[in-house]
Amino acid sequence: MRPNSLTLVGSSSSLQALRQDISHAGRCDAKVLLAGESGSGKEIVAHMIHSGSRRHKAPMVTVNCAAVAETLLETELFGHVRGSFTGAYRDRAGVFEAADGGTVLLDEVGEMSPRMQGMLLRFLETGEVQRVGSDDPRRRVNVRVIAATHRTLRDGVEAKTFREDLYYRLNILQIRVPPLREHAEDVPELVDYWLEHFRAAYQTPPLKLAPEVIQALTEYQWPGNVRELRNVLERFVSRGFEREVGVGDLPPEIILGTMARTAAAAPRAAGPRTADVLFDRMVKDGESFWSVAYHPFMSRDLTRDDLRALVKRGLTHTFGSYRLLVQTFNLPADDYKKFLAFLHKYQCYMPFQQFRSAAIRPAQDDAPKAGGSSVGASAR
């Protein structure tokens, strides 16, 4: 497999069905609406449709509607003539003219303003373009339009943010590109593909991943989809590992995501194990509670039971002192009230007395009858 080829990597049933949809779309000239999460591969699907169509010898041009301001999107699509606005020093053909006979991919079409939606609708109905500032007659072009979006355009229609007539114009053929978590069995294949791609690009020796790493990558939910997986693998290759890549080399979000799923599968045993791992990262590695526990908890990668287990682990260590806990969790002293407020808000605050009494009791049993100070008193 050529590393730079535009192809879908994987043999899952989801991708097999997607390949069939691509093949059907390539045999006709109807407009296509690609739906799918960001990073799932919609642009690759669009290129495969174009390559399999009778237009494959003509250009395919992509426009990201979300990345271009409305005032510039009109000239990007339709072109302009010299002097039509400040900075227009020469005539310029728009995307629809440049792709005459070929295909235009309108990526993130759901981000178009109502005005641009109206202009696009007219073009789809007539096939005519007129450059901004031009008095020349409109020119007719022959372009196939493929639109892509991570939004549910039907919801936009109901919310009156996307034109219903434009939706039906674009939605002749709809192809859903599944997120990576729905075909996770393809992850090992994708790993081999991208590792070889980046090994060739960086001219590095082959890189080996431990079986536990492959398992963690397969079990991770991949909110950024294939694009996120590709970035993780490029990071591995660019770091120039001369050893096998282990679980400890994985990004924190993948490690925590794996621990959260383990906790969901075995809630009774997972909390303490997760707490021990997070506690060690703060005590031994010097990481902060805000990065190790707060952010994963707020993004739901950690459960409330995990957080309570972590607080309990910390209070056991500090004999119930929350001020020492703030220090142990590598938080600034000024964050003391903020930290307690967070614990109270999410019902993770624990009374300190039980931890102090547990420490004081053995000390009292062994202490001399007169004089001396307890461990609990010194820990305050």
Buried (B, 14 or more C-beta within 10 A) or exposed (E): EEEEEBBBBBEBEBBEBBBEBBEBBBEBEEBBBBBBBBBBBBBBBBBBBBBBBEBBEBBBBBBBBBEBEEEEBBBBBBBBBEEBEEEBEEBBBBBBBBBBEBBBBBBBBBBBBEEBBBBBBEBBEEBBBBBBBBEEEBBEBEBBBBBBBBBEBEEBBEEEBBBEEBBEBBBBBBBBBBBBBBBBBBBBBBBBBBBBBBBEEEEBEEBEBBEBBBBBBBBBBBBBBBBBBBBBBBEBBEEEBEEEBEBEBBEBBBBBBBBBBBBEEEEEEBBBBBBEBBBEBBBEEEBBBBEBBBBBBEEEBBBEBBBBBBBBBBBBBBBBBBEBBBBBBBBEEEBBEEBBEBBEEEEBBBEBEEBBEBBBEEBEEEBEEEEEEBBBEEBE
